[in-house]
Amino acid sequence: MFLSVFDMFKVGVGPSSSHTMGPMVAAARFLDTMRASPFDFHGLRASLHGSLAFTGVGHATDRATILGLAGFQPDSYDHDKAEITLAQIKATHTVHPESLPALHFNPQDDLRFDFGPNLPGHANGMILMATDAQGDVILQETYYSIGGGFVMTEAELAAGKDTDEGAPVPYPFKSAAEMLEMAQISGKSIAEMKKANEISRGCTESLAKGCARLWQVMNDCIERGLTTDGTLPGGLGVKRRAKSIHDALQAERGMNLNAPHTINDWMSAYAMAVNEENAAGGQVVTAPTNGAAGVLPAVIRYWLDHVPGATASRIDEFLLTAAAIGGLVKFNASISGAEAGCQAEVGSASAMAAAGLCAVMGGTPEQVENAAEIALEHHLGMTCDPVKGLVQVPCIERNGLGAIKAVSAASLALRGDGTHFVPLDAVIETMRQTGADMHEKYKETSLGELAVNVPNC
């Protein structure tokens, strides 16, 4: 089993990897299918299903779908250009994707939210259609946004294409047990094995440059969040807090009366900065999703700024270790809140961050696996209940607590020798079973818990 670090960590746009990035990617794929088709197209239609319908407006799924059909993609997203394009589409009811004719698309009539039963493949389903001059559908494809910006067609999902089909890699572990066995036999760390796998599919130079860019985007996102205040969009009136918390922490530096637990406020400020940027539609890195994008960057920043001996030269080791753990979770359970609740998003992110921190602080592979297990175990059962369908409440604070749990998990693992009672594989399987048993209203539909028990305006 192989999942690249650049699949697990993708540069994209907020507020949601599954509800914003995924639909935009799906639309781009549909345009490519149209370009390869012999038909003469005149118009487009789209329908959103399941969680994409129930929380689509709050997650900007409608906006992402429209822009995707106009040719926008997450990794090259230009906010100012997008605003101009949306205004033009609203006025002209036409999109102009590259290498295709002008196509009729009136968002009010041609983009439908279907609140009926989910499509059979996944809770995040959408159907894209192209029409002829008479308005008849002549090309149609069903897509599923399966979490973290990953998108599959109905046929790909049915055929099991969500598993790796590339060339063999040196260390093809598909479970934590196999990962530890390979580490013991080879004498390599988890990051070293992951790096060997990456190099076998690419090259050393692109790996180093890619990891450097990922951290640059993550850190830039933290910095924007720490220096921006105001109110987040969406109608809840949620005020940004990362800047004021960070400003207060800066002012308190050097004082002799600071309580030790203040370090938790630093971690929360870093994480909240990212997720406030995400909620505002800014550029983030899926880690492994947008809704959980603040956990891992916050832990890296905590390590760099507050842990003696930390060095930026080891960030790639952190990311590679985290990606290895994230790959195990994705392939054996889920990283989608719509499929398994927030345990699959913030829980996975916390496990990945705990593993990465444990690794760069000298942990053995067994300690790294233990750190991931501790972090994930103590997110089991966490639901996804965004108020008003916005990735704001409780998502922003939840990333801060996920970062704190990650650091605590890594610290506990480093205090031991790597032996522990519950293996990571068992926790991942438990998460999968819990997600399968979880009622749909607790899985990113805004139909349960906080989403219905606090005022939405």
Disulfide bonds with the S-S distance in Angstrom:
none
